[in-house]
């Protein structure tokens, strides 16, 4: 039956020169071609229908899946590890200038 459908689809290419379905009148050729399209859509919907079905399958090798599993467990281990606190215990205090240093500075500046 698919050979008959293919022949009908081939008739659509040159609808004016086809020996069975050929029409020289453009309006009649449009009617015939729409009728052929309708028949093809109903009888062979997978090939000539207006709906298209897409099937996507993803496959991975064992090496890839094992590497992904190792990465997943490594990430899980990192999330459960304790955090190290690096904040200083006491805030840093500014250095206090000794009185003898103040005297030396005042002598140099005067």
N, C-alpha and C positions, 0 to 999 in steps of 0.2 A: 504494500500500500504506500510505502514511503516513496517509491519510484513515481507513482501517480502524483503525489504531492509535489515532488521535485519538478515534474513536468509542468504542473500548474504554476509553480513559482517561476519557472523559466518563461512561461507564457507572459508573465507580467512585465518582463524586461522589454520585449518588443510586442506590445499588445496590438499595435496597428498592422504588423506583418505576420502575425501568427495565423496558421492555416485553419485552426478550429475556432479560436476565440478572437481572431482579428477583427477589428472594427476601424474603419477610416474616419468615422464621425467621432470627434473628440469627446462629446458628451456620452455617447454610447460606449466608447472605450473606457471612460471613467466608471460607468456603471458595471461593466464587465469586470474590470480590475478590482473594484470594491467587492463584488460578489466572490471573486476568486480568493481575495484576502479573507473574507468572512469564513468561507469554507475551510481554508487552511488553518485559521485560528481555532476553529472548532474541532477539526479532525486530527490536527497535529500541533497541539498547544505547546508542547515542549520546544518545538523548533520554530513555530511561526506565531505563537501567541504573544499577547501584549505584556504579559507578566514574565518577569525573568527571575529565576530561582538561583540564588548564590549559596553554595555550601563552602564553608571555610573550615579546614581542619589543620590544626597545628600539631606537628610532631617534633619531638626532640630526641636526640641520641641519649644513650645511658650516661655518657660522659658529661653531657650538658646538665642532665637532671641531677646527677650526683654532685656536680659542682654547685648547682643552685641550692641543693639541700645543705651542703657544707656551709655555704654563705649564709643561709637562713639560720642555722644553728649558731654560727659565729656572731651574728647580729643579736640573737637572743641572749647569748652569754654576755655580750657587752652591755646590754641594757640592764642586766641583773647585777653587774659588778658594782661594788661600793664606790662612791665618789670620794675623792681626796680633797679635803678642804685646804686651800692654799692662802686663805686670808690671814694677815698678820694678827697676832694675839693682842698687841697693844699698838696704838697709833704712834707713828714716829713723832718725836718732839724736836723742835728747833734747837740748835746748839746755842748755849748761853755763853756770852763773851765774858771772860774773866776781867776783874778790875785792873789787873796789872797790864793786860792787853789794851784796855781802854786808855790807860795812861800812856803807853807806848804809841798808840795811834794819835792821841792828842798832841804828843810831842812832835811827831812826824808832820802833822798837819799845820802846826804853828810856826 
